[in-house]
Amino acid sequence: MANNLFELYLEDDADSFVVGTAVAETPQQLLIVAIDDNGQVDSVELIGRAHVSKIVTDSSYLDFCQSMIAENNAANIFDPFQLAEQLPHSWQSMDRLLVECQNERRLISLVTESEIYTGHISLISDHQIGLQLVDFESLSFGAPTLIDKSDVMVIDYVSRQNYYVTKYWQNKGRKK
């Protein structure tokens, strides 16, 4: 995985970036496994190519990330929750991926230029996504929030944070 590591910059932010590797791609999107600041798997993300401003494949930071990944692999902690193994089946189309997430009642995150939304999909229309947002204080869901599909830059299909929340609900006997 680490051999094709890159920094991916989104159109809204020239200073921050996602470190990861592409596991699949289409002309419209990239399916990536993102790496966190500690050199471990953080999420599986679908990123719209239209929202990518640049990709860097050679930098000192990537060299450092490669060394952290090697250390984590040696300690068998690179992907402790097997997030990278949870690739979506229907990633080739945003609508098909959203339907898959809705059918599974999967907790996902949607990233737009101004917000990160986390919740369950309640509606998919031609132009909008209805997302029942999770309230992290009460760990419950609110009314659906409508998000324009064209504003969605990244879909976190699975992430470490959402993994923890889902496991908490399962351990507490709550419905996902």
C-alpha positions as CSV (number, residue, x, y, z in Angstrom):
1,M,0.0,0.0,0.0
2,A,2.7,2.5,1.0
3,N,4.5,2.4,-2.4
4,N,1.9,4.7,-4.1
5,L,1.4,7.1,-1.2
6,F,0.4,10.7,-2.1
7,E,-0.7,14.0,-0.7
8,L,-4.1,15.0,-2.1
9,Y,-5.2,18.6,-1.9
10,L,-8.9,19.6,-2.2
11,E,-10.0,22.7,-4.1
12,D,-11.0,24.6,-0.9
13,D,-7.8,24.4,1.1
14,A,-4.3,24.8,-0.2
15,D,-2.7,24.1,3.2
16,S,-4.2,20.8,4.4
17,F,-4.2,17.5,2.5
18,V,-5.1,13.9,2.8
19,V,-2.3,11.3,2.8
20,G,-3.3,8.0,1.2
21,T,-3.1,5.6,-1.6
22,A,-5.6,5.0,-4.4
23,V,-7.1,1.5,-4.4
24,A,-9.4,2.1,-7.4
25,E,-10.4,5.0,-9.6
26,T,-12.7,6.1,-12.4
27,P,-12.6,9.3,-14.5
28,Q,-14.9,10.9,-11.9
29,Q,-13.6,9.7,-8.6
30,L,-10.8,8.1,-6.5
31,L,-11.3,5.4,-3.9
32,I,-8.5,5.9,-1.4
33,V,-7.3,4.4,1.9
34,A,-6.3,7.5,3.9
35,I,-3.5,7.4,6.5
36,D,-3.5,9.5,9.7
37,D,-0.7,11.5,11.2
38,N,0.6,8.4,13.0
39,G,1.0,6.4,9.8
40,Q,-2.0,4.2,10.4
41,V,-5.2,3.6,8.3
42,D,-7.7,6.3,9.2
43,S,-10.5,5.8,6.6
44,V,-11.7,4.6,3.2
45,E,-12.8,7.6,1.2
46,L,-14.4,8.3,-2.1
47,I,-13.1,11.6,-3.4
48,G,-14.6,13.4,-6.4
49,R,-11.9,14.3,-8.9
50,A,-13.6,17.6,-9.7
51,H,-12.7,18.7,-6.2
52,V,-9.0,17.8,-6.3
53,S,-6.7,20.7,-6.8
54,K,-3.4,18.8,-6.9
55,I,-1.7,15.5,-6.0
56,V,1.9,15.4,-4.7
57,T,3.7,12.0,-5.0
58,D,7.2,13.0,-3.8
59,S,7.9,15.0,-0.7
60,S,9.8,14.8,2.6
61,Y,6.6,14.4,4.5
62,L,5.6,11.3,2.3
63,D,9.1,9.8,3.0
64,F,8.4,10.3,6.8
65,C,4.9,8.7,6.4
66,Q,6.5,5.8,4.6
67,S,8.8,5.2,7.6
68,M,5.9,5.4,10.0
69,I,3.9,2.9,8.0
70,A,6.9,0.5,7.9
71,E,7.2,0.8,11.7
72,N,3.4,0.2,12.1
73,N,3.5,-2.8,9.8
74,A,6.5,-4.3,11.7
75,A,4.4,-3.9,15.0
76,N,1.3,-5.2,13.2
77,I,-0.6,-2.0,14.0
78,F,-0.9,-0.4,10.6
79,D,-4.6,-1.2,10.3
80,P,-5.7,-2.4,13.7
81,F,-9.4,-2.3,12.9
82,Q,-9.2,-3.7,9.3
83,L,-10.7,-0.5,7.9
84,A,-8.8,-0.9,4.6
85,E,-10.5,-4.3,4.1
86,Q,-14.0,-2.7,4.2
87,L,-14.0,-1.5,0.7
88,P,-17.5,-0.6,-0.7
89,H,-19.0,-2.8,-3.4
90,S,-20.7,0.1,-5.3
91,W,-18.1,2.8,-5.2
92,Q,-18.0,3.4,-9.0
93,S,-21.1,5.6,-8.8
94,M,-21.9,8.1,-6.0
95,D,-25.6,7.2,-6.1
96,R,-24.9,3.5,-5.9
97,L,-22.5,4.0,-3.0
98,L,-25.1,6.1,-1.2
99,V,-27.8,3.5,-1.7
100,E,-25.5,0.8,-0.4
101,C,-24.8,3.0,2.7
102,Q,-28.5,3.7,3.2
103,N,-29.4,0.0,2.9
104,E,-26.7,-1.0,5.5
105,R,-27.7,1.9,7.8
106,R,-23.9,2.7,7.7
107,L,-22.6,5.6,9.6
108,I,-20.8,7.8,7.1
109,S,-19.3,11.2,6.9
110,L,-19.7,13.7,4.0
111,V,-17.2,16.5,3.6
112,T,-18.2,19.7,1.8
113,E,-16.2,22.9,1.5
114,S,-17.5,24.3,4.8
115,E,-18.7,21.3,6.8
116,I,-18.2,17.7,7.8
117,Y,-21.5,15.9,8.3
118,T,-21.8,12.5,10.0
119,G,-24.9,10.3,10.1
120,H,-27.2,7.9,8.3
121,I,-28.6,8.5,4.8
122,S,-32.3,9.0,4.9
123,L,-32.9,10.3,1.4
124,I,-31.3,10.2,-2.0
125,S,-32.7,12.4,-4.8
126,D,-31.3,13.6,-8.1
127,H,-29.6,16.6,-6.5
128,Q,-29.6,16.1,-2.7
129,I,-28.7,13.7,0.1
130,G,-30.7,13.6,3.3
131,L,-28.5,12.8,6.2
132,Q,-29.8,12.1,9.7
133,L,-26.9,13.8,11.6
134,V,-25.5,12.1,14.7
135,D,-25.4,14.3,17.8
136,F,-22.1,13.3,19.4
137,E,-23.2,14.6,22.8
138,S,-26.2,12.3,23.1
139,L,-25.1,9.8,20.4
140,S,-28.6,10.0,18.9
141,F,-29.9,11.2,15.5
142,G,-31.6,14.4,14.6
143,A,-33.9,15.3,11.7
144,P,-32.5,14.9,8.2
145,T,-30.3,17.6,6.9
146,L,-30.3,18.1,3.1
147,I,-26.9,18.4,1.4
148,D,-26.5,19.2,-2.3
149,K,-24.7,16.4,-4.0
150,S,-22.6,18.8,-6.0
151,D,-21.2,20.2,-2.7
152,V,-19.9,16.7,-1.5
153,M,-16.2,16.5,-2.0
154,V,-15.4,13.4,0.1
155,I,-17.5,10.5,1.4
156,D,-15.9,8.7,4.3
157,Y,-17.3,5.2,3.7
158,V,-15.6,3.9,6.9
159,S,-13.4,5.8,9.3
160,R,-11.9,5.2,12.7
161,Q,-14.1,7.7,14.4
162,N,-17.3,6.2,12.9
163,Y,-16.0,2.8,13.7
164,Y,-15.7,3.8,17.4
165,V,-19.2,5.3,17.5
166,T,-20.7,2.2,15.9
167,K,-18.9,-0.2,18.3
168,Y,-20.1,1.9,21.2
169,W,-23.7,1.6,20.0
170,Q,-23.3,-2.2,19.5
171,N,-21.8,-2.6,23.0
172,K,-24.6,-0.5,24.6
173,G,-27.3,-2.5,22.7
174,R,-28.4,0.5,20.7
175,K,-29.6,0.2,17.2
176,K,-27.1,1.5,14.6
